[in-house]
Each structure stands twice: as structure tokens, then as C-alpha cells.
Amino acid sequence: MKMSKIKFAIVGCGSIGKRHIAVLDADKEAEIVAICDLDITKANELANLYGGIKCYQSYTKMLSEVDADIINVVTPHFLHAEMTVEALNKGFNVLVEKPMALSSADCERMNNEAIKNSKKLWVVKQNRYNVPIKLAKQALVEERLGKIFMVKCDILWNRYQGYYDESPWRGKKQLEGGALYTQASHFIDLLVWWFGDLIESQCKMETLNHQIETEDSGIAVLKFSNGTLGNFIWTTCVYNKNYEGSITIIGEKGTIKIGGQYLNKIEYWDVKGYPLPEGIEFTDKPNAYGKYQGTSSNHDKVIRSIIAQIKGKNVDAVDGYEGIKSIKAIEMMYGSTK
């Protein structure tokens, strides 16, 4: 018996929107029924590339006409909350890109609307599927490292001025939120996932090398609910290109460092009685989805998980209640700025 495909409609045809479209196009259990963008020329170009997908310039019109199971909200940050709520109220399930929203109050509203409408709400957290991340999570769940003392996180990336200038919303406080929302939110999500809610924060942040409203560099001292102390450094001022994104865990019985540019490589693993498994490819490779070549990413695994859930399988996927945790942590970090 042939299984019916899960129907997706995507709003937002920027760089991440292109990735969503490519991933869905390559998935045999998914069907793209519509795409939407205010720049209709951009939407039409993508529609033609992927075989004549129906295009919309009006999001409201798309929601009123489309027959879809899931709406992918892949728009600028400040639009996530309103677009998600509108789709939920029209009876659609929603997958929203990171950050879930720019405030925990908006996240609460999104979750409440999902409950009210008996719909599912997921948040894209693709780094949870990275091979090194999954191995570290397993070691933590099994308490292989004993008591966790400290965690050190470095996000040392490059964003040239044109990255901000070419966009009407990047670098704008009310529209983007800041580097913690854009560059650091996946890292913060992992720390909260591993060590519990953020309960203390002391931050210093500045704009050192860009003509923007938001910060481009910061240093934070953190404490998580399980007692772990954290040092968190982020910048978009690295010369020429991204240097690394890394997390180092210091435990009673072990030390783990996950690095590479995208948390896609194990750089150090010394855990008592728990060596790395043999025969595993530890470096997540850049993705290729037919017509799209991307950086290291696991968006395909996010899509596979939510399709499995829609089809009634017991599979983990990050929902709105999990997604709000990193937003609350970011709010605390910004609120502790001195």
C-alpha cells in the first residue's frame, strides 16, 4: 500500500527557505504544495527550479487556499510569532525556524494557540542531530562524566558588513534581536538541553566592528539548574571566515570537546571507561539535496522526525515547549548585560 505524502507549504524564500525547499523536494514522503514570499520574483525562480510549485505573495491568501499538513515559517525573526499564530488559527501544524520568537511571551502565545487549535508546533533545532552532539548527550544521560563542573562555549565567526547591509532586518534590534538569537541560539539550546534551565547570568557585550544596532561580541558567565558553571563567548568579528563553534564539557570523570565550524567534529574525548565507539563517522558532512548544496546541517533529519510524528510514530522532535527554553535563556543573558 502506497503511503500518502505529507504536504508542506513554505513562507520565506531566503537562504534558509531555499534549504527547506531543497530538503523537502528530496524527501520521498514530502510534497511541497506552495511557497510564499513578498519578493514574488524570488518565489517564482524557486518554483520553476523545483517543477512549477504554486507561488503566493500574500501569506494570508496562501493560508486561505492551500491544502497542506504543515506550514514552514522561514521568515525574518520578528515575523515568526505572528505568522505561526496565524497558521495555527487556520488549522495548520507549524514548523518554525530558529529563533522560535523574539520573546518568551510570544513563545507562550504560540504554544497556547497550538493547544487551542489541537495542532502541533515544532522548532528547528538541527544541531541536536549532529553525530558528536548525540554522542555527548548519550554520555550525559548515562552519567558517564559524573558530576558536571563546567562548560565552555566559543562561537568565533565572521560576518562581514555586507551581510548586514544586504538585509533590511539583520542587525536591527527590533527585527533581528541580536547575535544571541541569530548566531548563538543553537548553542544555547544545546546547553539548556544538557544542563537544565539557565538560572544565573552575567554578561558584557558590545558592538566592536560593525555598523549595526545589535551586539557583535559578548562574554557571559552562566550557571545552569544542575549546578554547571558556564563560560560563553560569541563574536561575528573573526577575520575573513568562521573559525570555530565549540563546546567543551568538564566533568568529574571526563572531558569532551566538540568543535569544527558547525559543532560537527569531536576534538577531544577522554571519558573514564567510555571510549568513543569504533567505526563511526564523527564529522557531519555538508549536505547535498539534489539541486541544493549546503553547509553542514541536519535539516533533513528535522523533517524526517516531524513527518514520523505526523504519521503517528513515537519519535522525538523539538516542540514549542522545548523551543521556548533557549528564548528564556537569551532573555536572561540580555537582561544581565552590564
N, C-alpha and C positions, 0 to 999 in steps of 0.2 A: 504494500500500500504506500502510495506516494504521500509524503508529509507536506502539508501546506507551508509556504514560506511566510516568515514574519515580515510585515510591511513597515517600512521606515519612511519618514519624511524629515528632511533636514532643513533647519533655518540657520543660515550663516555659511557663506562660501569663501571664507578667508583661508589662511594656511591650514588651520586645524579642521575646518569644514571640509577641505579637499581630502584630508586624511580620512575623515569619517566616511565620505562618499566612496573613496577607494577601498576601504576595508569592507564596507557593506557590499560593494559591487563584486568583491572577490569571495564573499561568503555564500555558499550554496543554499543556506537556509534563510537568507535575507533577500528582500526585494525593495529597491528604492522606488517609491511611488511619486515623490515630489521633492523639489528643492526650492528654497526661497532666499532671496537677498535683495536689499534695496538697490544694489547695482545689478540690474537685470541683465546687462551685457555679460557680467561675470558668471551669473547663473546660467545663461544660455550657452556660454562656452563650455561649461562643465556638463550641461545636459547633452550637448552634441557629442562630447568626448565619450560619454557613457551610454550613448544609444538613445537619445531623444527622451530623457526624463521630463516630465511636466514641470514647468517653471512658474514661480509666483514672485511678484514684487511686494505684494501685501501679505503679511503673516496672518492677519485675521481672515482674509479671503481663503488662504490655503487651509486653515483650520476648519472653515465652514464647508469646504468642498472635498477635502481629501479623505480617502478611505485608508487609514493607517492604524497600525497597532502601537507604534512608538514614535514620538517626536524627539529628534535630537536637537537640543538647543546649543548651538555652537557659535554664539554671537559675542560681542564685547561684554565684559564683566557686568557692567551696570544694567544690562538688559536681561540677565539670567533670571532674576526673580519674577519680573512681570511676565515674561514670555512663558516661563514654566507654569505659573499660576493660570494664565490664560489657556494653555493647552490642557491642564488638568481639569479645569472647569468645562472644557469642551468634550471631556470624556476620553482623553488620550493618556497613555502611560508616557513618561518622560525620562530621557537620559540627558542630563545637563553636564556640560564641560566644567572643569575646574576654573576658578573657584565657584563653589555652589552658588554663592551670592556675596555681596559686599558687606553684609551684616548678619549677625546671628538672628536678629529679629526677622529679617526677610527669609532666612532659612526655616525658622519656626513656621512662618506663614506658608511656605511651600509645603512643608511636611503636613501641616493641618489640612491644606487643600487636597493633598493626596489621600488622606484618610477620609475626608468628607466625600470625595468622589469615588472612593474604593478603587484607586488607581495606584500603580507602582511608580516610585520616583527613585532613580539611580543617579549617582555622581561618578564621573570618570576619574578613576584613580589607577591608571595603568601601571604605575611603578610597583604596585603590590604584586604584580605578576612576574617581575624580573627574577631570574634564577637566583642571584645572590640574596635578594630580599626574602624570597621564600625559604631559603636555607637558614638565614638568620632568624626568621620568625619561628621556624620549627625548633631551632636550638633554644630560643627564649621560652616558647611554650613548654618545652620539656625540661626547663630549668637547668640546662646543661652548663650555663655560665654562672650558676649560683646567684648570689645577690649581685644586682647591677649597681655599680658605683657611679659611673659617669658615661655620658655620651657626648661626642664632639662631632659637629656637623659643619662642613665647609661648602659653600656654594660660590665658586670663584669663576664667574662667567664674564663674557664680553657682550655688550650691546652697544653698537655704535650710535652716534646721534641720529643718523638716518632712520634707524629702527623706530625711534620715537617720532621723528618728523614726518614720516610717510603715513602715519596713522592719526586720525582725529581724536583718538581716545587714549592711546598709550601715553603714559607719563602724566596723565591728568588725575588729580586726587579723587574727584567725584565720579570719574568714569572708569578708571582702572583700579584705583585703591592703593596701589603701591607695589613695590617689588616683592613683599612678602606674599601678596596674593598671586602675582604673576610668575615669578621665578622660584619662589620658595615654598609654595603651598603643598606640593607633593612631598617634600622633605618633612615638613611639619606634620602632615598626615601620617607619615611612617613613624615618627617619634611618638605621637599620641597613640597610634595603633599598638606600638610595642611597650610603652612605659606608662600609659594612662593619661588622664587629663593634665593639662598644664595648670599648675596651682600657684606658681610664683614666676615673676619675670622682671628683669631689669635690663633695659635696652638703651643703647646710644646709636642714633642713626643720622646720616647727613646726605646731602646731595653734593658730591665731590667733583663729578666730571661730565655732567650732562645739563643741558638747559631744559629742565623738566620740573614739574610741581612735586613729584614724589621723590622718595629717597632712592639713591642708587647704591648705598653701602650701609651696613649696620653690624653691630656686635651685640649679642644678648647673653645674659646668664639666666638659665632656666632651672626650674625644678618641677618634676612630674609627680603624679599622685602615688607612684610606687617608691618614691624617695630618690629616684635617679636625678643627679645633677647634670645639667647640660650647658655646653658652650656652643653658640650658634653664630656663625659668621656668614654674611652674604654680601655680594657686590656684583655689579654689572660693569665694573671699571677695569677688568683684566685686559691687558694689552692684546690686541689682534684677534684672539679667538678664545673660546671656552677653555679653561684649564682643567677644572675638575668639579665634580659634585661628589662629596664623600661623607660617609658616616662611620665613625669609629666607636665601638661599644667596649667599655672597660668593665669587666665583671670579676667576681671573686674567683671563678675557675676558668676564665678565658678572656681572650681579646679577639675582636673581629673588626676588620676594616673593609668596607665596601666602597669602591671608588670608580674610576673611569670618568668619562664626561657625563654619563647618564645613570649612575648607580648600576652599572652593567658589568662590573668586574670585582672579583674578590681579590683584594690586595694583601690581606693578612688574615690568617685563621689559625688560632692557637687555643684550642678548647680541650680541657682535660678529658681524656677518654672518649673524645668525639672528633675524630679526624674527618676531613672532607670526604664525602663518598667518591669512589673511583668511577671514572668513565662518564662524568657529567660535563657538558659544555657550559662553562661558567660565564662566558661573555655573551650577552644578548646582542645579536647582530642587527644592523639596520634592516628595517622591514622593506619588502618589495611586494606591493599589492597590484600586480598587473600593470596598470597604466600609471601607477604612483610609486616613486622611490622615496622612502622616508628615513629619518634618523632612527636610532634605537627607540623602540616603542612597542607597547603591547596593547594597542587599541583593539586589535583583533581578538584578544583574549577577553577584554571587557565585553565586546559584542557577543562573543560565544557564551559568556556567562549569563547575560540578560536574556538571550534567546532561550537558553536552557531553562531559566526561571519561568519565562512566559509559557513554556511548554510543560510546566509542572514538575520539573526536576529539582531535586534538592541540591542546589549549587550556590555557593557564596557569591555575592555581588555587593558592592558598596551602595547602601541605600542612603536616603536623606538624613536619617538619624545618625549614621556613621559619618556622613559628609559634614554635618554641622560642627563636629568636634574640632576640626582644624580651623574653621572660621572663628570659633570662640577663642582658640589659642592665639590666632593672629590678632584678634581684637585686644587680647590681654597684652600682647607684645607691643602693639602700637600705643596702647594706653599707658605703658610703663616707660615711655620714652622720656629721657631727661636731656 
